[in-house]
Amino acid sequence: MKERLKRSYDSKYQQSMNPFKRIENVLLKNGIIIDQEKKKTFQHDILIVKGKIERIGEILEKNFRGEIVDLSGKTVVPGLLDMHVHFREPGREDEETLMTGAAAAAAGGFTGVCTMPNTEPATDNKEIVEFIADKFKNHLVDVYPIAAITIGRYGKQLVEMAELVDAGVAAFSDDGTSVADSQLLKRALEYSRMFDVPIIEHCEDRQLAADGSMNEGYMSTKLGLTGIPSVAEEIIVARNIMLARYTGGKIHIAHVSTAGSVELIRRAKEEGIQVTCEVTPHHFTLTDEAVAAYDTNMKMNPPLRTSKDVEAIIAGLKDGTIDVIASDHAPHSAEEKEVEFITAPFGIIGLETAVGLAITQLVDKNNFSLIEVIEKLSFNPYRVLGLNLPKITEGAKANLTILDTKTEWTVDRNDFKSRSKNSPFHEYKLKGRSDGVLNNNFLFINEE
């Protein structure tokens, strides 16, 4: 299996999409540093030697031999982790490969990614997990594969969870579909509890969602499109919370999109149930009114909801109900998207716009602090998955993201590192972006 997967890889993209500079010693000057644990910011230099932070403070350039990067006006934060991306390899390398996806991640400010299992074949065995991990050896971006809950993602038989945990998976999910069999999901939660890893659920009742292509409501009626009702998500969220309560397992709700889901999760957390959740930038930025032009880049699952849902999501981010911001980066080829709305596939790319959207919508427009936003993009994803947290402290591994929170820029999908271009934010004006990343002795600085 492993050799067959390697032969399917598009090698020319492996060679062309590695724009990272290997470094030994680097001095980051004049950066504004976020201490995520103390919730404070301070301005200092950072001396990095052989991949570790050796010193933080005032460091004279004349005493340093290595690369110097002036970060005046820039903010240094712990490396960002996107815990929900689709890199399509193996199976659909025409849409994205592991290396083009990694390049998009680095350009977007992410030093770590969690690859979802809806590959072809599904990531449901250790050979595919090892195949993915092998591609990221000696790479700037860390990968934490997420394996399927059931074999083939068919919802019939559990995968060999112990074997997959030993192979290095960070969580289990049948992403793209919910596990319809509640008894099977109960068993998955019980087994995952033994390994202290979460079960991640795409919450959607398939019968209620039927053949819908956008949110069910006024706009779907106006546009003549079959809708996906909010209750299709909320019923499964409620079931999953109840199963987490019963089993004591960890449930993580992917890409929350409705006000009802936010409230269900809020109440579950108040009760002490082990439930966490994430939201995407497009779900706190856009509403179903954006579908009016029948642009297939506005078609995603869960669909864009109403302004009431967006308000509830922003409130949930503010009060801590929503733990994580994740892109749900879902590449599709132009040929697939350039069809009628009802026949186009769900999904948009998001790695290279996530930071800009978060800063623009949350910090600039809704009075979030940058520390609050970085918590959702860095600290919390690691915490949810039980991974070691990146820290900006002396002696720690240098895993850093450099942000320019003031710059204003216009999104141009033609400049993306991603192999696909299906973004709904082409020509959007955003404030704030990643200026570069540093991890695993590699440095990447975004071009102006």
ZADRENFI-600888 format. One record per residue (C-alpha): residue in three letters; x, y, z. Coordinates in nm, 4 decimals, m for minus. Each point is the difference from the previous one (the first is absolute). Layout:
// ZADRENFI-600888
res  xx  yy  zz
ala  X  Y  Z .
...
***
This chain:
// ZADRENFI-600888
res  xx  yy  zz
met  0.0000  0.0000  0.0000 .
lys  0.2709  0.2466  0.1034 .
glu  0.2030  m0.0440  m0.3197 .
arg  m0.3113  0.0374  m0.2145 .
leu  m0.0831  0.3274  0.1747 .
lys  0.3512  0.1296  m0.0575 .
arg  m0.0211  m0.0753  m0.3718 .
ser  m0.3254  0.2001  m0.0200 .
tyr  0.1691  0.3135  0.1248 .
asp  0.0526  0.2873  m0.2429 .
ser  0.3746  0.0398  0.0479 .
lys  0.0434  0.3270  m0.1870 .
tyr  m0.2085  0.1767  0.2636 .
gln  0.2087  m0.1568  0.2752 .
gln  0.3054  0.1662  m0.1522 .
ser  m0.1505  0.3404  m0.0801 .
met  m0.1957  0.0741  0.3181 .
asn  0.2774  0.0060  0.2624 .
pro  0.0818  0.3721  0.0367 .
phe  0.1340  m0.0342  0.3549 .
lys  0.3456  0.1124  0.1093 .
arg  0.1926  m0.2239  0.2365 .
ile  0.1605  0.1936  0.2836 .
glu  0.2209  m0.0771  0.2959 .
asn  0.0237  0.3329  0.1815 .
val  m0.2421  0.2900  m0.0371 .
leu  m0.0514  0.3224  0.1911 .
leu  m0.3505  0.1472  m0.0059 .
lys  0.0309  0.3693  0.0876 .
asn  m0.2567  0.2373  0.1495 .
gly  m0.3030  m0.2291  m0.0155 .
ile  m0.3117  0.0434  0.2122 .
ile  m0.0277  m0.3342  0.1776 .
ile  m0.3252  m0.1530  0.1213 .
asp  0.0303  m0.2046  0.3162 .
gln  m0.3081  m0.2155  m0.0423 .
glu  0.0076  m0.1476  0.3502 .
lys  0.0350  0.3344  0.1821 .
lys  m0.2272  0.1812  m0.2481 .
lys  0.2551  0.2783  m0.0403 .
thr  0.2030  0.1602  m0.2765 .
phe  0.3529  0.1393  0.0160 .
gln  0.2666  0.1134  m0.2457 .
his  0.3290  m0.1912  m0.0067 .
asp  0.2510  m0.1687  m0.2240 .
ile  m0.0027  m0.3794  m0.0370 .
leu  0.3220  m0.1931  m0.0505 .
ile  m0.0482  m0.3432  m0.1572 .
val  0.2855  m0.2499  m0.0096 .
lys  m0.0379  m0.3410  m0.1651 .
gly  m0.3775  0.0133  0.0101 .
lys  m0.0389  0.1064  0.3622 .
ile  m0.0666  0.3343  0.1630 .
glu  0.3269  0.0714  0.1794 .
arg  m0.0707  0.3490  0.1261 .
ile  m0.2744  0.2626  0.0107 .
gly  0.1003  0.3588  0.0734 .
glu  0.2199  0.2726  m0.1447 .
ile  0.2597  m0.1684  m0.2187 .
leu  0.2703  0.1990  m0.1774 .
glu  0.0458  m0.0803  m0.3662 .
lys  0.3787  0.0362  0.0198 .
asn  0.0157  m0.3033  0.2270 .
phe  m0.2034  m0.2212  m0.2332 .
arg  0.1039  m0.2173  m0.2930 .
gly  m0.2920  m0.1136  m0.2112 .
glu  m0.3141  0.1314  m0.1677 .
ile  m0.1572  0.3193  0.1351 .
val  m0.3679  0.0806  m0.0638 .
asp  m0.1329  0.3418  0.0991 .
leu  m0.3560  m0.0378  0.1335 .
ser  m0.0673  0.3635  0.0886 .
gly  m0.3769  0.0444  0.0132 .
lys  m0.0589  m0.3746  m0.0349 .
thr  m0.1461  m0.2387  0.2584 .
val  0.1524  m0.3375  0.0884 .
val  m0.2438  m0.2661  0.1206 .
pro  0.0204  m0.3746  0.0704 .
gly  m0.0264  m0.1969  m0.3244 .
leu  m0.3566  m0.0300  m0.1286 .
leu  m0.1677  m0.3393  m0.0437 .
asp  m0.2833  m0.0594  m0.2457 .
met  m0.1731  m0.3107  0.1283 .
his  m0.2267  m0.0490  m0.3022 .
val  0.1511  m0.0126  m0.3498 .
his  m0.0529  m0.2177  m0.3077 .
phe  0.3166  m0.0551  m0.2025 .
arg  m0.1628  m0.2576  m0.2336 .
glu  0.3052  m0.2238  m0.0203 .
pro  m0.0228  m0.2921  m0.0552 .
gly  m0.2594  m0.0031  m0.2742 .
arg  m0.0668  0.3519  m0.1269 .
glu  0.3420  0.1537  m0.0563 .
asp  m0.1518  0.2090  m0.2800 .
glu  m0.1726  0.2052  0.2735 .
glu  0.2742  0.0107  0.2647 .
thr  0.3045  m0.1983  0.1025 .
leu  0.1522  m0.0278  0.3427 .
met  0.2811  0.2335  m0.1055 .
thr  m0.2138  0.2653  m0.1707 .
gly  m0.2275  m0.0090  0.3033 .
ala  0.2988  0.0401  0.2316 .
ala  0.1205  0.2972  m0.2041 .
ala  m0.3466  0.1578  0.0322 .
ala  0.0073  m0.0645  0.3745 .
ala  0.3371  0.1704  0.0443 .
ala  m0.1089  0.2945  m0.2145 .
gly  m0.3105  0.0336  0.2161 .
gly  0.2016  m0.0006  0.3234 .
phe  m0.0527  m0.3617  0.1103 .
thr  0.2920  m0.2087  0.1238 .
gly  m0.2231  m0.3015  0.0616 .
val  m0.2981  m0.1648  m0.1701 .
cys  m0.2358  m0.2896  0.0651 .
thr  m0.0827  m0.1799  m0.3230 .
met  m0.3514  m0.1410  m0.0207 .
pro  m0.0633  m0.3606  m0.1082 .
asn  m0.2313  0.0410  m0.2993 .
thr  0.2772  m0.0903  m0.2406 .
glu  m0.0247  m0.2660  m0.2728 .
pro  0.0478  m0.2564  0.1484 .
ala  m0.1095  0.1212  0.3404 .
thr  0.2595  0.0509  0.2726 .
asp  m0.1146  m0.3036  0.1958 .
asn  0.3204  m0.2052  0.0413 .
lys  0.3528  0.0537  0.1238 .
glu  0.1556  m0.0263  m0.3481 .
ile  m0.1755  0.3172  m0.1163 .
val  0.0765  0.1770  0.3278 .
glu  0.3672  m0.0881  m0.0411 .
phe  m0.0107  0.1092  m0.3652 .
ile  m0.1243  0.3441  0.1072 .
ala  0.2514  0.0267  0.2844 .
asp  0.2882  m0.0971  m0.2309 .
lys  m0.0788  0.2904  m0.2327 .
phe  0.0434  0.2452  0.2878 .
lys  0.3333  m0.1294  0.1236 .
asn  0.2606  0.2775  0.0016 .
his  m0.2667  0.2612  m0.0735 .
leu  m0.0936  0.3363  0.1476 .
val  m0.3644  m0.0970  0.0505 .
asp  m0.0906  m0.2626  0.2599 .
val  m0.2750  m0.2450  m0.0922 .
tyr  m0.2406  m0.1718  0.2370 .
pro  m0.2101  m0.2432  m0.2062 .
ile  m0.3603  m0.0619  0.0986 .
ala  m0.1216  m0.3511  m0.0775 .
ala  m0.3477  m0.1182  m0.0924 .
ile  m0.2289  m0.1322  0.2727 .
thr  m0.1305  m0.2774  m0.2240 .
ile  0.1602  m0.2041  m0.2763 .
gly  m0.0340  0.1852  m0.3290 .
arg  m0.2065  0.2644  0.1844 .
tyr  m0.3001  m0.2214  m0.0773 .
gly  m0.1370  0.0103  0.3536 .
lys  m0.0103  m0.3787  0.0398 .
gln  0.3125  m0.1255  0.1776 .
leu  0.2452  0.1732  0.2336 .
val  0.3590  0.0399  m0.1093 .
glu  0.2877  m0.1523  0.1993 .
met  0.0191  0.2963  0.2361 .
ala  0.2890  m0.1228  0.2167 .
glu  0.2174  m0.0682  m0.3039 .
leu  m0.0766  0.3424  m0.1457 .
val  0.0751  0.1804  0.3256 .
asp  0.3359  m0.1793  0.0084 .
ala  0.0565  0.1171  m0.3586 .
gly  m0.0428  0.3603  0.1158 .
val  m0.3549  0.1134  m0.0732 .
ala  m0.1250  0.2937  0.2049 .
ala  m0.3745  m0.0742  m0.0160 .
phe  m0.2676  m0.1966  m0.1851 .
ser  m0.2678  0.1320  m0.2348 .
asp  m0.2150  m0.1180  m0.2904 .
asp  0.0221  0.3604  m0.1180 .
gly  m0.2509  0.0923  m0.2666 .
thr  m0.2558  m0.2324  0.1553 .
ser  m0.1304  m0.0609  0.3484 .
val  0.0067  m0.3497  0.1481 .
ala  m0.3697  m0.0778  m0.0333 .
asp  0.0114  m0.3142  0.2164 .
ser  m0.0173  0.1291  0.3587 .
gln  0.1103  m0.3345  0.1437 .
leu  0.3099  0.0087  m0.2178 .
leu  0.0793  0.3578  0.1036 .
lys  m0.0482  m0.0958  0.3653 .
arg  0.2592  m0.2749  m0.0420 .
ala  0.2375  0.2392  m0.1764 .
leu  m0.0263  0.2443  0.2909 .
glu  0.0638  m0.2787  0.2483 .
tyr  0.3082  m0.1240  m0.1846 .
ser  0.1350  0.3503  m0.0635 .
arg  m0.0278  0.0725  0.3711 .
met  0.2554  m0.2766  0.0599 .
phe  0.2498  0.1920  m0.2153 .
asp  m0.1072  0.3490  0.1129 .
val  m0.0632  0.1240  m0.3547 .
pro  m0.3121  0.1805  m0.1228 .
ile  m0.2641  m0.1141  m0.2429 .
ile  m0.0686  0.2759  m0.2540 .
glu  m0.3466  0.0063  m0.1493 .
his  m0.1368  0.1670  m0.3107 .
cys  m0.3502  0.0527  0.1372 .
glu  m0.2695  m0.0506  m0.2605 .
asp  m0.3093  m0.2160  m0.0119 .
arg  0.0170  m0.1294  m0.3563 .
gln  m0.3727  m0.0524  m0.0346 .
leu  m0.0781  0.3557  0.1089 .
ala  0.2766  0.1448  m0.2160 .
ala  m0.1154  m0.2105  m0.2963 .
asp  0.1117  0.1596  m0.3266 .
gly  0.0296  0.3525  0.1375 .
ser  0.2640  0.2362  m0.1317 .
met  m0.0348  0.3061  0.2278 .
asn  m0.1610  0.1079  0.3273 .
glu  m0.3729  m0.0595  0.0158 .
gly  m0.1849  0.3258  0.0480 .
tyr  m0.1091  0.3177  m0.1720 .
met  0.2999  0.0109  m0.2357 .
ser  m0.0324  m0.3615  m0.1151 .
thr  m0.3675  0.0608  m0.0791 .
lys  0.0824  0.3216  m0.1843 .
leu  0.2771  m0.1657  m0.2026 .
gly  m0.1955  m0.3196  m0.0700 .
leu  0.2638  m0.2240  0.1593 .
thr  m0.0635  m0.2952  0.2278 .
gly  0.1021  0.0867  0.3546 .
ile  0.1867  m0.1709  0.2830 .
pro  m0.1833  0.0872  0.3239 .
ser  0.1913  0.1053  0.3107 .
val  m0.1697  m0.2804  0.1935 .
ala  0.1878  m0.2541  m0.2143 .
glu  0.3172  0.1122  0.1775 .
glu  m0.1496  0.0590  0.3421 .
ile  m0.1595  m0.3447  0.0355 .
ile  0.3364  m0.1701  m0.0469 .
val  0.1765  0.2503  0.2266 .
ala  m0.2534  m0.0814  0.2736 .
arg  0.0397  m0.3758  m0.0500 .
asn  0.3785  0.0226  0.0094 .
ile  m0.0050  0.2051  0.3184 .
met  m0.2251  m0.2587  0.1639 .
leu  0.2320  m0.2829  m0.1036 .
ala  0.3018  0.1907  0.1309 .
arg  m0.1809  0.0488  0.3298 .
tyr  m0.0870  m0.3702  0.0178 .
thr  0.3423  m0.1360  m0.0950 .
gly  0.2262  0.2650  0.1478 .
gly  0.1731  0.0221  m0.3376 .
lys  0.1253  0.3120  m0.1737 .
ile  m0.2148  0.1314  m0.2845 .
his  0.1090  0.2842  m0.2249 .
ile  m0.2624  0.1639  m0.2221 .
ala  0.1428  0.1029  m0.3357 .
his  m0.0908  0.3248  m0.1815 .
val  m0.2934  0.1153  0.2161 .
ser  m0.2356  0.2131  m0.2094 .
thr  m0.3261  0.0648  0.1901 .
ala  m0.1115  0.1997  0.3020 .
gly  m0.1745  m0.3102  0.1349 .
ser  0.3234  m0.2017  m0.0101 .
val  0.1877  0.2740  0.1856 .
glu  m0.2610  m0.0002  0.2758 .
leu  m0.0003  m0.3808  0.0300 .
ile  0.3782  m0.0017  0.0376 .
arg  m0.0089  0.2871  0.2494 .
arg  m0.2418  m0.1907  0.2240 .
ala  0.2017  m0.3214  m0.0319 .
lys  0.3156  0.1776  0.1110 .
glu  m0.1834  0.1484  0.2978 .
glu  m0.0946  m0.3556  0.0934 .
gly  0.3627  m0.1127  m0.0201 .
ile  m0.0353  m0.2266  m0.3042 .
gln  0.3207  m0.0491  m0.1982 .
val  m0.1084  0.1830  m0.3121 .
thr  0.2036  0.2425  m0.2095 .
cys  m0.0707  0.1591  m0.3351 .
glu  0.1365  0.2041  m0.2862 .
val  m0.1279  0.2589  m0.2434 .
thr  0.1270  0.1102  m0.3408 .
pro  0.0756  0.3591  m0.1058 .
his  m0.2612  m0.0198  m0.2751 .
his  m0.2691  m0.0834  0.2526 .
phe  0.0731  0.3098  0.2091 .
thr  0.0454  0.2222  m0.3069 .
leu  m0.2646  m0.0898  m0.2599 .
thr  m0.3761  m0.0668  0.0061 .
asp  m0.2267  m0.1891  m0.2380 .
glu  m0.0653  0.3284  m0.1812 .
ala  0.3412  m0.0502  m0.1622 .
val  m0.1518  m0.2860  m0.2026 .
ala  m0.2215  0.2450  m0.1916 .
ala  0.2360  0.0088  m0.2996 .
tyr  0.0058  m0.3833  m0.0180 .
asp  0.3795  0.0084  0.0362 .
thr  0.0972  m0.3613  0.0687 .
asn  0.2905  0.1222  0.2134 .
met  m0.2716  0.0907  0.2519 .
lys  m0.1070  m0.3639  0.0221 .
met  0.1331  m0.1832  0.3022 .
asn  m0.1179  m0.2522  0.2561 .
pro  m0.1233  0.1010  0.2483 .
pro  m0.1472  0.2797  m0.2089 .
leu  0.0198  0.3716  0.0667 .
arg  m0.2754  0.0850  0.2458 .
thr  m0.1838  0.3180  0.1044 .
ser  0.1209  0.3203  0.1663 .
lys  m0.1537  m0.1297  0.3258 .
asp  0.2242  m0.3059  m0.0202 .
val  0.3071  0.2134  m0.0724 .
glu  m0.0761  0.2165  0.3031 .
ala  m0.0339  m0.3109  0.2184 .
ile  0.3302  m0.1386  m0.1280 .
ile  0.1825  0.3244  0.0773 .
ala  m0.1555  0.0026  0.3478 .
gly  0.1072  m0.3632  0.0464 .
leu  0.3565  0.0862  m0.0986 .
lys  0.0009  0.2899  0.2436 .
asp  m0.1312  m0.1899  0.3030 .
gly  0.2128  m0.3108  m0.0596 .
thr  m0.2778  m0.2351  m0.1095 .
ile  0.1809  m0.0393  m0.3327 .
asp  0.3548  m0.1202  0.0583 .
val  0.1655  0.0006  m0.3409 .
ile  0.0135  0.1813  m0.3314 .
ala  0.0757  m0.2466  m0.2830 .
ser  m0.0023  0.0575  m0.3746 .
asp  m0.1671  m0.3211  m0.1260 .
his  0.2295  0.0502  m0.3015 .
ala  m0.1765  m0.1991  m0.2746 .
pro  0.1576  0.0309  m0.3463 .
his  m0.1928  m0.0714  m0.3181 .
ser  0.1031  0.0317  m0.3617 .
ala  m0.1377  0.2807  m0.2140 .
glu  m0.1784  m0.2531  m0.2216 .
glu  m0.1915  m0.1362  0.2978 .
lys  m0.1084  0.3417  0.1226 .
glu  m0.0849  0.1526  m0.3391 .
val  m0.3407  m0.1706  m0.0204 .
glu  m0.3529  0.0734  0.1165 .
phe  m0.0275  0.0724  0.3704 .
ile  m0.2018  m0.3103  0.0848 .
thr  0.2522  m0.2351  m0.1625 .
ala  0.3201  0.1663  0.1265 .
pro  0.1882  m0.1690  0.2848 .
phe  m0.0007  0.1478  0.3486 .
gly  0.3152  0.1658  0.1274 .
ile  0.2356  0.2962  m0.0208 .
ile  0.3686  0.0582  0.0660 .
gly  0.0880  0.2050  0.3061 .
leu  0.3560  m0.0401  0.1278 .
glu  0.1326  0.3201  m0.1578 .
thr  m0.2881  0.2254  0.1072 .
ala  m0.0754  m0.1328  0.3508 .
val  0.2287  0.2366  0.1911 .
gly  m0.1078  0.3053  m0.1992 .
leu  m0.3682  m0.0800  0.0474 .
ala  0.0442  m0.0637  0.3733 .
ile  0.1812  0.3289  0.0552 .
thr  m0.2368  0.1964  m0.2240 .
gln  m0.3272  m0.1417  0.1288 .
leu  0.0838  m0.0624  0.3642 .
val  0.2730  0.2443  0.1018 .
asp  m0.0793  0.2902  m0.2307 .
lys  m0.3803  m0.0218  m0.0102 .
asn  m0.1031  m0.1779  0.3224 .
asn  0.2516  0.1204  0.2597 .
phe  0.1768  m0.3290  0.0651 .
ser  0.3540  0.0291  0.1265 .
leu  0.2705  m0.1586  m0.2126 .
ile  0.0777  m0.2262  0.2960 .
glu  m0.3593  m0.1331  m0.0056 .
val  0.0254  m0.0791  m0.3711 .
ile  0.3412  m0.1669  0.0255 .
glu  m0.1371  m0.2167  0.2794 .
lys  m0.2496  m0.1424  m0.2522 .
leu  0.2633  m0.0457  m0.2704 .
ser  0.2884  m0.1376  0.2032 .
phe  m0.0373  m0.0833  0.3686 .
asn  m0.3458  m0.1569  m0.0129 .
pro  0.0470  m0.2302  m0.3028 .
tyr  0.3042  m0.1529  0.1703 .
arg  m0.1905  m0.0294  0.3273 .
val  m0.3042  m0.1656  m0.1598 .
leu  0.2230  m0.2616  m0.1620 .
gly  0.2178  m0.0534  0.3066 .
leu  0.3158  0.1089  m0.1841 .
asn  0.3002  0.1831  0.1450 .
leu  m0.0640  0.3735  m0.0059 .
pro  0.2451  0.2271  m0.1831 .
lys  0.1374  0.2603  0.2403 .
ile  0.2092  0.3123  m0.0399 .
thr  0.2304  m0.0666  0.2927 .
glu  0.3730  m0.0565  0.0361 .
gly  0.0873  m0.3635  m0.0585 .
ala  m0.3141  m0.0749  m0.2010 .
lys  m0.0069  m0.1208  m0.3586 .
ala  m0.0220  0.2939  m0.2410 .
asn  m0.3471  m0.0436  m0.1490 .
leu  m0.1115  0.3506  m0.0923 .
thr  m0.2364  0.1963  m0.2219 .
ile  0.0751  0.3601  m0.0917 .
leu  m0.3030  0.2235  m0.0517 .
asp  m0.0428  0.3410  m0.1567 .
thr  m0.3257  0.1098  0.1623 .
lys  m0.0111  0.3438  m0.1607 .
thr  0.0547  m0.0631  m0.3690 .
glu  m0.2978  0.0239  m0.2330 .
trp  m0.0049  m0.2272  m0.3016 .
thr  m0.2245  m0.1253  m0.2759 .
val  m0.0511  m0.3732  m0.0398 .
asp  0.1147  m0.1317  m0.3369 .
arg  m0.0616  m0.3722  m0.0381 .
asn  0.2520  m0.0065  m0.2867 .
asp  0.2740  0.0638  0.2559 .
phe  m0.0967  m0.2949  0.2197 .
lys  0.2443  m0.2821  0.0634 .
ser  m0.2928  m0.2418  0.0036 .
arg  m0.0431  m0.1979  m0.3200 .
ser  m0.3715  0.0871  m0.0069 .
lys  m0.1527  0.3470  m0.0150 .
asn  m0.3563  m0.0526  0.1256 .
ser  m0.0123  0.2891  0.2444 .
pro  m0.3086  0.2184  0.0556 .
phe  0.2267  0.2821  0.1191 .
his  0.1702  0.0893  m0.3284 .
glu  0.0441  0.3813  m0.0105 .
tyr  m0.1115  0.0409  0.3630 .
lys  0.1857  0.2713  0.1900 .
leu  0.1397  m0.1309  0.3278 .
lys  0.2070  0.1394  0.2836 .
gly  0.2764  m0.2125  0.1489 .
arg  0.1854  m0.3030  m0.1317 .
ser  0.2871  m0.2344  0.0722 .
asp  0.3420  0.1404  m0.0773 .
gly  0.1849  m0.3275  0.0480 .
val  0.0491  m0.3187  0.2004 .
leu  0.2911  m0.1754  0.1676 .
asn  0.0007  m0.3651  0.1059 .
asn  0.2212  m0.3110  m0.0113 .
asn  0.3086  0.2081  m0.0945 .
phe  m0.1803  0.1420  m0.3051 .
leu  m0.0953  0.3612  m0.0645 .
phe  m0.2587  0.1242  m0.2484 .
ile  m0.0626  0.3706  m0.0592 .
asn  m0.2957  0.1033  m0.2118 .
glu  0.0870  0.2149  m0.2996 .
glu  m0.1355  0.3533  m0.0008 .
***
